[in-house]
């Protein structure tokens, strides 16, 4: 009698396993079909999105807001003039220790890579323009120092901590933003991700 009960239990378990296997295969097939449909819809919507103009904003994927400032040497520089190039926009001040720490890495990055660096100085927060000139000379900076005398661009970019950096690709889209100092390796890493 115990053998028969054991045989019935084993047969029942095998039957359940076969049923479960067949049922899970059909559910998996349905899920794959649904996922394919979702991917097709996403691909169609991406195609539609690509025809639209990107939103101007401060988030990754947004078009970087355009601005124009005068450099320390007196030239006018406009962000949109660099469309087609990868651009690093860095907001900084001479009295900021993390800004001082990242400047040698920024200069090395500028020398090593084909990148435009726009170093936006928060000039209104400086003691004098001479401090900015001395800082540039001390660190032997070769990239343009832009003077944000009224903090208009800092306000446009809603700058809170400094340094703050935006990496902008050749299409003018923000690909990365950093709050705080960046090191050389991180600059290169984010640069290489951009178009």
SULPE-V175705 format. One record per run of one state. SS is the DSSP state (H for helix, E for strand, - for the rest). FROM is the first residue (numbers start at 1). LEN is the number of residues. If there is no record, write none. Layout:
SS,FROM,LEN
SS,FROM,LEN
//
This chain:
-,1,1
H,2,49
-,51,5
E,56,1
-,57,6
E,63,1
-,64,4
E,68,4
-,72,4
E,76,3
H,79,4
-,83,4
E,87,6
-,93,4
H,97,16
-,113,3
E,116,6
-,122,1
H,123,3
-,126,3
H,129,10
-,139,5
E,144,4
-,148,4
H,152,5
-,157,7
E,164,5
-,169,4
E,173,7
-,180,4
H,184,10
-,194,2
//
